[in-house]
Amino acid sequence: MTRKQASSEILIDDERVRVTRFDFEPGDETGWHTHGLDYVITTLTDCTMVLEEPGGETREVFVPAGTVYRRHEGVHHNVINGGAAVMSFVETELK
């Protein structure tokens, strides 16, 4: 299935962090990617994320607006907006 790519804007990229804002219309995706750095996600809107994972696994996760969580480098997935509204979050990668 071909989906539209989510939009992204790098807000900060210096020697310590890279901060990127992602905005997804319903059905938009990041595309498959592997995180090369530890990262922190801060949701700006309610986010209904469909996560496609290696091995064909797919799961849906609801993350309320204002939630912050972190993950370690090496995560490999595709993130899709599975909701009916625009989904936005900020990703801070730790260099």
C-alpha positions in Angstrom: 0.0 0.0 0.0 1.3 3.5 -0.9 0.7 6.2 1.7 1.5 9.8 1.7 4.6 10.8 3.6 4.2 12.7 6.9 5.7 16.2 6.8 8.8 16.9 9.0 10.7 20.0 9.9 14.1 20.1 11.7 13.9 22.7 14.4 17.3 22.3 16.0 20.3 20.3 14.9 23.5 21.0 16.9 26.3 19.0 18.5 24.0 17.7 21.3 20.4 17.2 19.9 18.4 17.0 16.7 14.8 18.2 17.2 12.2 17.4 14.5 8.5 18.2 14.3 6.3 15.6 12.5 2.8 16.3 11.2 0.6 13.5 9.8 -2.7 13.9 8.0 -4.9 10.8 8.6 -3.2 7.8 6.9 0.2 9.5 6.5 3.3 7.5 7.4 7.0 8.1 8.2 8.1 5.2 6.1 10.3 2.4 7.4 13.3 3.7 9.4 15.7 2.7 12.1 16.5 5.1 14.9 20.3 5.6 15.0 20.1 7.6 18.3 18.2 7.4 21.6 15.2 9.7 21.3 12.3 11.4 23.2 8.8 11.9 21.7 6.5 14.7 22.9 3.0 14.5 21.5 1.4 17.8 20.5 -2.0 16.3 19.7 -3.7 13.1 20.6 -1.9 10.5 18.5 -3.5 7.2 17.3 -0.3 5.6 16.0 -0.3 2.4 14.0 3.2 0.9 14.3 4.4 -1.5 11.7 7.2 -3.6 13.1 9.6 -6.2 11.8 8.2 -9.6 11.2 4.9 -8.3 10.0 3.7 -7.2 13.4 1.3 -4.3 13.5 -0.1 -2.6 16.6 -2.1 0.5 17.4 -1.2 2.7 20.3 -3.1 5.8 21.5 -0.9 8.5 23.0 -2.7 11.5 24.5 -1.5 15.1 23.7 1.2 16.3 26.0 2.7 12.8 26.7 6.4 12.3 26.7 8.2 9.0 26.3 11.7 7.8 25.3 13.1 4.9 23.3 16.6 3.6 22.8 18.5 3.6 19.5 17.9 0.7 17.1 14.1 0.9 17.0 13.0 -0.2 13.5 9.4 0.6 12.4 7.0 2.6 10.3 4.6 5.0 12.1 1.2 5.7 10.5 -1.5 8.1 11.7 -4.4 5.6 12.3 -6.8 8.3 13.5 -9.3 10.6 11.8 -7.5 13.9 12.8 -4.1 15.5 12.2 -1.4 13.9 14.4 1.7 15.9 15.5 4.7 15.2 17.7 8.2 16.4 18.3 11.1 14.0 18.3 14.3 14.9 20.2 17.3 12.7 19.3 20.1 12.6 21.8 23.6 12.8 20.2 
